[in-house]
Amino acid sequence: MYGPGPEFWSNPVQDWRIAGGRLEVVNGGADRNVHLLTHQVGDAALGFRSAGRESRWSTPTTGSLTCTSPAT
């Protein structure tokens, strides 16, 4: 499979994968991002919360998903 899968829009696509049930970036660097396409924020005035976990490995070019949300 090329990239993390059809439910994700990743940038750049070839730098992301699903491994061991986790979303991983395999070539770390600037401007790496991923969007989940299975959900949509409705009324922006109501705000929303998102959570994620970041972990690092001993290999400096590998990371994992970081989720952020705007301050409410």
N, C-alpha and C positions, 0 to 999 in steps of 0.2 A: 504494500500500500504506500502511496506517495502522500506525505503529509499526515496530519493527525486524524482525518476522517471527514465525512460530509457534513457533520454537525458543527464544524469549526471553520472559521476563516482565519488562516494564520499568515503571518508576514515575517520573513519570507517562508513560503509553504514548506520548502525542503528542509528547513531548520527545526521542524517540530515533528514529534512522533508520540504515539501512545505506547508505553512499555510498562509492564507490571501494574496495569490499571491506573497509571499516572500520565499526565500530559507533561512532556519533557521538551525543552529546547536543547538541541544537540550541537549547535554552533552558536555559542553565546556572542553577544556583541550589542552594539547600539541599535535602537529602533526595532526590537523584536516585540511583536504583539500578537495576540490571538483573541478572536471574538467568538462567543458562543451563539450560534444561529438558531437555537431551539427556543429561545425566550425573547420577549420584547418588552421594554419598559413602556407602560401605558402613560398615564397622566404624570408628567414630569413634576408638576407642582406638589404631588403627594410624596415624592422622594422614593428611595428604595435602598435596600441594604444588600451587600454582596460580601461573601467571605471566601477565603482561600488560604492555603498554606504554602509557604515557600521553604524549600530545603536545598541544600548545596551538597555536592559530592566533592571528593578530593580532586577530581579532574576539573581544572579551571574553566574549561569551555562548555561545561554542562550545568544546567540549572533546572528549575521547574516553574510551574505556573504561579504567577502572582496575580491575585485579583484585587482591584481597587475600585472604590466607588466615591462619588463626590461627597463632600462634607454636607451634612444636612443640619 
